[in-house]
Every structure is written in C-alpha cells, then in structure tokens.
C-alpha cells in the first residue's frame, strides 16, 4: 500500500508537469508577438504595408547599422543611420548620445515610432554578439580573412 | 540510494568529511579564477575591460539555474518519498540560489549600462530571470507561512516543482525570441564562442561558485539537522 502511494504521487507530479509544460508552451506561442523585444526591418515594413502596425504605436526595431549609412542631419545633433537585417533596411533618426558600442556593422535596438518611412527613435541600445576574444585575435582573424561578420544577427 | 541518505546520522557523517574539501576547492579555484579574470586575461575586442564583468556574472547565472533544478529535484524527492534529508537540502538551497540570482541580476545590470546603454530592459531573458528570483522568494515565504512546518514544506515543494518550467524558458529565451541579451557563448551545440584565454578563468570561476554552493549547503543542512535534534530533545524533555 505504501509503495502504491509513492507511485501515485510520482505519476501525479509527472503528469502535472507535463500539463503545465504544455500550457506554458501554448501561452508563450500565443503571446510571441508581445514577448519579442524587437522587430526586424523586414517585419516592420511588412506589417506597416498590411496596416497591422500604426505610426502612433511605440515599437522597437533591431538589426545591424548599415555600413556607410551613419550621418548627422543639418542641426548637427541628430544622428541618421540605416538599420538593416540584410534584406530590408529602415532609416532611423535619433537625437541624443549613442552608446559606446554603436558603430557601423554593430547590432542595435532602437525604440520609437515609425512614420513616413523614418523611424524616430527616443532610445538606442547596443547589442553585442556571443563571441568573446582578445583584440589581437580579432585583428589576426580580419587579416587572414577568417573574420565572419555578424550576419546571423536577427 | 535515496534510502541510504535518508538517515540523518549517515548524512551528517558524510558531509562532515566533504565540508572541508568543498571549502578548500572554493578558496583555490575562486582565488585563481579571480586572479586570472582580473589580471591575466585579455580585454575583449568589442567590450574591452568591461568584459571582466562576465567572470562574476555568468557563473552566478549558471548557479542560479543549477540551484533551482536542485531545489525542484530535491523537493520532488521529499514530496514523493517523504524524504526528510531531501526536504532539508531543498530548504537550505533556496536562499543560496536566491543570492546567486540576485548577484546575476545586479551584475548584469551593472554590465548592461556601459555596454547596451541601459540598466534594465523587459526582454525575455531578463524577465524570466527576474521571475526565477521571485520563485525563490516565494518558496521561502511559503515554506514559513504555516504553523505546522510539514504543511509549509509540502506547499513550498509544489511551488518549486511547478516553477521548474521556468528553467528551460530562461535557457532558451535567447534563441526562441528576439532579445537584447546575446545568445549562449559556452553551453551551445557548436562549441564555445569564447577564446581559451577567457574561457579558462570563466570555468575556474564556475568551479569555484559550484564548490562554494556545496560548502554553504553542507553548513546549512548540518545546522538544520542539528537544530532538528535539539528540537526533538527539548520535546522529549518537556514530556518528561
């Protein structure tokens, strides 16, 4: 009898975890759009084309700063650059101090509103990838042509 | 094996031998790890000197999850087999795990400001780790919320088991969703994306953190078992 009770408790816990796990998976899948921290330029242009997102909505765009796209506008304080996912790119304008890691080719996330094909950002955050190495190693990799740019960045 | 450790006297005897060993491993690996991390390892090509935060932050985050899995597993053993020592291991693990989680959150925040440009964002990784911290706190509150200790232990054990669902969510959050936090550098399918000169101090620190957990766990479980003995003696004395 005692053995039986142990087994009952064991199967109860196993079943309970199975149900809870499936419930969690369903909930997380259903709310995927709310859990993602940012959208790619492709998603944003597509969703605007389909009217799923509106210019009044605050949203975040994430991607790489396009090479050679960083400029300042006429007022001298607004940064203007393109964020790309290597498929589509979006023009971002940001008035303020950019993070230290901000540079061309770097992953960034900008928060703001997308209106008339310009993303007016109120905040720009830098993203870095999962690779860690000393500067000399990075230099050597670049010289030998083994350097792989952060193309897999989402 | 469960039955073997169910005997508190045997557990006390075993841990009294293991405790000094855990202490020595902690002191050696943490000492060496900190020396390598702060003086002997190179700066990062992107983050320069700020990368040294990794050696404190990453093992803390690993231990936060390791402790939670230990907490949930020993809670399950305690609940299913009515295993007294497993219950004490779970109870003693919770505050240690909560401290590791707090350390991971705090150092992550300090690291996030200079690198990302923000102390905190509500992305999937950061949010799920914050939930982990609340699970630890909830476990400790629930454990002590009942007049009858066994009821508190059972309620808290159920919470610990339910919360284990959060652990894979933390681990894979950076792959399932877009996050500001970067994906895993060490524990991933195609090998670590971290240079050996930085991986060595990181792993030394990880061993140090793990040994520290066991060291503190042995102290806490032994204290708990001895307190139980004292309580039992008092009751016997009072009953005459």
Interface residues (C-beta under 8 A of the other chain):
Chain A: X6 X9 X10 X13 X16 X17 X20 X21 X24 X28 X32 X35 X36 X37 X38 X39 X40 X62 X99 X100 X101 X109 X123 X124 X125 X126 X127 X128 X129 X130 X131 X132 X133 X134 X135 X136 X137 X138 X139 X154
Chain B: X42 X43 X44 X45 X46 X47 X48 X51 X54 X76 X79 X80 X81 X114 X115 X116 X117 X118 X121 X122 X123 X124 X161 X162 X164 X165 X169 X176 X177 X178 X179 X180 X182 X183 X184 X185 X188 X193 X194 X195 X197 X198
